[in-house]
Amino acid sequence: MITITRVKQAANTFIKVLRYGKDDVQTSEPVLPHGIDSKPVKEDLAVHSDTSNSDTTVILGYIKKFTNTKTGETRIYSTDEDGAEQFEILLTDDGDCIFNGGSDNAVRYSELNIAFNELKEDFNSLVLTYRGHIHITTATVGPTAVPGVIAPTTSGGTESTANIALAKIGEILVP
């Protein structure tokens, strides 16, 4: 027999279930896929079932009031104790993975690092070239300019020591 019940309170690995009124409270084990650990919030609607062992009942899943996915999509989310969503990962039907609404972009760090280092090398090359250029000073004697001393520039510029290594998120890998 499968019944729809209200979750009373989440606790360790058992769920207290209010079945047919205040006097019919039962503790049931949630059935979850391997590798997924989650606890419902108070007042979630659950699908509850007996098992072949008369002393054991299970929670098979929870009934969502609404869904935020289209056909073929998968969404993983967390909530606070009141059920307000806090974070989501959406796997879309066109192959995108969107974290928490997608207000920013992830990057391919290796490609970004290559481009960044090329830009840094180009900048440093310009600094070195600038340091090596020379100026011919002139002095004005009356109405004519007289060539003076040939000298390298006195202002040198500074090579970049920028580094983006701290921007790398090593726990998220892409092909």
C-alpha beads as a LAMMPS data file, in Angstrom:
LAMMPS data file: protein, C-alpha beads

175 atoms
174 bonds

1 atom types
1 bond types

-500.0 500.0 xlo xhi
-500.0 500.0 ylo yhi
-500.0 500.0 zlo zhi

Masses

1 110.0

Atoms # bond

1 1 1 0.000 0.000 0.000
2 1 1 1.379 3.439 -0.940
3 1 1 0.085 6.473 0.900
4 1 1 0.853 10.157 0.611
5 1 1 1.904 11.560 3.958
6 1 1 3.212 14.786 5.490
7 1 1 6.776 14.876 6.744
8 1 1 6.711 15.954 10.366
9 1 1 10.406 16.501 11.069
10 1 1 13.662 15.468 9.428
11 1 1 16.084 13.525 11.632
12 1 1 19.291 11.593 10.947
13 1 1 18.368 8.869 8.455
14 1 1 14.768 8.378 9.562
15 1 1 11.752 10.556 8.796
16 1 1 8.831 10.975 11.180
17 1 1 5.652 10.669 9.162
18 1 1 2.191 11.894 10.091
19 1 1 -0.053 9.426 8.260
20 1 1 -3.750 9.518 9.147
21 1 1 -3.912 12.100 11.925
22 1 1 -1.973 13.149 15.029
23 1 1 -2.120 9.675 16.589
24 1 1 -0.700 7.895 13.529
25 1 1 2.948 8.975 13.548
26 1 1 5.477 6.553 12.123
27 1 1 9.218 6.613 11.545
28 1 1 10.212 5.647 8.001
29 1 1 13.482 5.277 6.149
30 1 1 13.995 7.440 3.050
31 1 1 14.892 5.553 -0.134
32 1 1 17.572 7.476 -2.031
33 1 1 19.802 6.732 -5.024
34 1 1 23.368 5.791 -4.143
35 1 1 25.569 8.848 -3.587
36 1 1 22.734 11.289 -2.928
37 1 1 22.051 12.444 0.620
38 1 1 19.226 14.859 1.280
39 1 1 16.660 15.615 3.943
40 1 1 13.216 17.046 3.330
41 1 1 11.880 20.143 5.000
42 1 1 8.962 20.123 7.403
43 1 1 5.568 19.689 5.749
44 1 1 6.872 18.238 2.460
45 1 1 4.435 15.784 0.874
46 1 1 5.981 12.318 0.743
47 1 1 5.080 9.057 -0.968
48 1 1 5.129 6.469 1.826
49 1 1 4.969 2.694 1.411
50 1 1 4.866 -0.465 3.474
51 1 1 7.452 -3.149 2.819
52 1 1 7.366 -6.945 3.072
53 1 1 8.582 -6.510 6.655
54 1 1 5.526 -5.264 8.556
55 1 1 7.726 -3.254 10.940
56 1 1 9.472 -1.321 8.154
57 1 1 8.039 1.469 6.032
58 1 1 9.855 3.665 3.537
59 1 1 9.622 7.090 1.960
60 1 1 9.840 6.636 -1.813
61 1 1 10.012 10.299 -2.743
62 1 1 8.428 13.710 -2.360
63 1 1 5.714 15.425 -4.344
64 1 1 6.791 18.786 -5.755
65 1 1 4.232 21.570 -5.728
66 1 1 5.670 22.851 -9.007
67 1 1 8.589 22.095 -11.290
68 1 1 11.188 24.404 -12.778
69 1 1 12.354 22.046 -15.514
70 1 1 11.382 21.261 -19.073
71 1 1 11.144 17.765 -20.512
72 1 1 14.591 16.168 -20.540
73 1 1 16.111 18.494 -17.939
74 1 1 17.437 17.711 -14.459
75 1 1 17.667 20.152 -11.579
76 1 1 19.466 19.650 -8.259
77 1 1 18.767 22.195 -5.552
78 1 1 19.085 22.891 -1.841
79 1 1 16.771 24.768 0.517
80 1 1 16.861 26.287 3.951
81 1 1 14.786 24.802 6.799
82 1 1 11.715 26.695 5.577
83 1 1 11.977 25.317 2.052
84 1 1 13.278 28.497 0.391
85 1 1 15.701 27.542 -2.382
86 1 1 19.325 28.468 -1.739
87 1 1 21.289 26.986 -4.665
88 1 1 20.595 25.035 -7.855
89 1 1 22.365 23.210 -10.629
90 1 1 20.335 22.907 -13.828
91 1 1 21.254 20.435 -16.555
92 1 1 19.344 21.761 -19.573
93 1 1 17.818 19.914 -22.481
94 1 1 20.372 21.534 -24.827
95 1 1 23.448 20.322 -22.890
96 1 1 24.242 23.313 -20.687
97 1 1 25.007 23.114 -16.968
98 1 1 23.832 26.278 -15.223
99 1 1 24.881 27.059 -11.656
100 1 1 22.537 29.147 -9.507
101 1 1 20.714 30.930 -12.308
102 1 1 23.689 31.525 -14.568
103 1 1 24.536 35.129 -13.683
104 1 1 28.218 34.580 -14.509
105 1 1 30.347 32.295 -16.664
106 1 1 32.767 29.557 -15.798
107 1 1 35.931 29.511 -17.897
108 1 1 38.274 26.915 -19.284
109 1 1 41.162 27.788 -17.012
110 1 1 43.873 26.176 -19.165
111 1 1 42.830 28.178 -22.254
112 1 1 42.454 31.375 -20.230
113 1 1 45.878 30.861 -18.647
114 1 1 47.506 30.407 -22.085
115 1 1 45.912 33.619 -23.417
116 1 1 46.694 35.524 -20.207
117 1 1 50.372 34.490 -20.271
118 1 1 50.629 35.505 -23.956
119 1 1 49.175 38.921 -23.120
120 1 1 51.567 39.278 -20.165
121 1 1 54.569 38.357 -22.366
122 1 1 53.481 40.906 -25.003
123 1 1 53.139 43.585 -22.312
124 1 1 56.532 42.786 -20.788
125 1 1 58.111 42.884 -24.260
126 1 1 56.700 46.385 -24.756
127 1 1 58.085 47.467 -21.370
128 1 1 61.553 46.163 -22.311
129 1 1 61.383 47.867 -25.723
130 1 1 60.312 51.110 -24.089
131 1 1 63.203 50.931 -21.640
132 1 1 65.670 50.538 -24.507
133 1 1 64.556 53.438 -26.664
134 1 1 66.679 56.574 -26.731
135 1 1 66.043 60.272 -26.849
136 1 1 68.199 62.923 -28.412
137 1 1 68.069 65.974 -26.266
138 1 1 68.227 69.403 -27.797
139 1 1 69.103 72.753 -26.413
140 1 1 67.815 76.020 -27.739
141 1 1 70.481 78.586 -28.454
142 1 1 68.799 81.723 -29.603
143 1 1 66.374 81.001 -32.442
144 1 1 67.928 77.603 -33.352
145 1 1 67.834 74.197 -31.732
146 1 1 71.191 72.543 -31.183
147 1 1 71.430 68.733 -30.940
148 1 1 72.606 67.563 -27.570
149 1 1 73.309 64.265 -25.850
150 1 1 71.956 60.900 -26.989
151 1 1 70.629 59.074 -23.920
152 1 1 68.285 56.179 -23.109
153 1 1 64.990 57.050 -21.492
154 1 1 65.148 57.542 -17.760
155 1 1 61.679 56.209 -16.970
156 1 1 61.612 52.438 -17.226
157 1 1 58.103 51.098 -16.786
158 1 1 57.452 47.964 -14.764
159 1 1 57.089 44.420 -16.022
160 1 1 53.890 42.618 -15.057
161 1 1 53.957 39.985 -12.324
162 1 1 50.222 39.310 -12.617
163 1 1 49.084 35.754 -11.971
164 1 1 45.633 34.169 -12.345
165 1 1 46.442 30.894 -10.563
166 1 1 44.206 31.760 -7.591
167 1 1 41.203 32.012 -9.948
168 1 1 41.414 28.304 -10.749
169 1 1 38.721 26.093 -9.255
170 1 1 40.408 22.695 -9.195
171 1 1 37.280 20.828 -8.075
172 1 1 35.320 21.559 -11.282
173 1 1 36.828 19.888 -14.328
174 1 1 35.574 19.905 -17.921
175 1 1 36.752 17.961 -20.954

Bonds

1 1 1 2
2 1 2 3
3 1 3 4
4 1 4 5
5 1 5 6
6 1 6 7
7 1 7 8
8 1 8 9
9 1 9 10
10 1 10 11
11 1 11 12
12 1 12 13
13 1 13 14
14 1 14 15
15 1 15 16
16 1 16 17
17 1 17 18
18 1 18 19
19 1 19 20
20 1 20 21
21 1 21 22
22 1 22 23
23 1 23 24
24 1 24 25
25 1 25 26
26 1 26 27
27 1 27 28
28 1 28 29
29 1 29 30
30 1 30 31
31 1 31 32
32 1 32 33
33 1 33 34
34 1 34 35
35 1 35 36
36 1 36 37
37 1 37 38
38 1 38 39
39 1 39 40
40 1 40 41
41 1 41 42
42 1 42 43
43 1 43 44
44 1 44 45
45 1 45 46
46 1 46 47
47 1 47 48
48 1 48 49
49 1 49 50
50 1 50 51
51 1 51 52
52 1 52 53
53 1 53 54
54 1 54 55
55 1 55 56
56 1 56 57
57 1 57 58
58 1 58 59
59 1 59 60
60 1 60 61
61 1 61 62
62 1 62 63
63 1 63 64
64 1 64 65
65 1 65 66
66 1 66 67
67 1 67 68
68 1 68 69
69 1 69 70
70 1 70 71
71 1 71 72
72 1 72 73
73 1 73 74
74 1 74 75
75 1 75 76
76 1 76 77
77 1 77 78
78 1 78 79
79 1 79 80
80 1 80 81
81 1 81 82
82 1 82 83
83 1 83 84
84 1 84 85
85 1 85 86
86 1 86 87
87 1 87 88
88 1 88 89
89 1 89 90
90 1 90 91
91 1 91 92
92 1 92 93
93 1 93 94
94 1 94 95
95 1 95 96
96 1 96 97
97 1 97 98
98 1 98 99
99 1 99 100
100 1 100 101
101 1 101 102
102 1 102 103
103 1 103 104
104 1 104 105
105 1 105 106
106 1 106 107
107 1 107 108
108 1 108 109
109 1 109 110
110 1 110 111
111 1 111 112
112 1 112 113
113 1 113 114
114 1 114 115
115 1 115 116
116 1 116 117
117 1 117 118
118 1 118 119
119 1 119 120
120 1 120 121
121 1 121 122
122 1 122 123
123 1 123 124
124 1 124 125
125 1 125 126
126 1 126 127
127 1 127 128
128 1 128 129
129 1 129 130
130 1 130 131
131 1 131 132
132 1 132 133
133 1 133 134
134 1 134 135
135 1 135 136
136 1 136 137
137 1 137 138
138 1 138 139
139 1 139 140
140 1 140 141
141 1 141 142
142 1 142 143
143 1 143 144
144 1 144 145
145 1 145 146
146 1 146 147
147 1 147 148
148 1 148 149
149 1 149 150
150 1 150 151
151 1 151 152
152 1 152 153
153 1 153 154
154 1 154 155
155 1 155 156
156 1 156 157
157 1 157 158
158 1 158 159
159 1 159 160
160 1 160 161
161 1 161 162
162 1 162 163
163 1 163 164
164 1 164 165
165 1 165 166
166 1 166 167
167 1 167 168
168 1 168 169
169 1 169 170
170 1 170 171
171 1 171 172
172 1 172 173
173 1 173 174
174 1 174 175
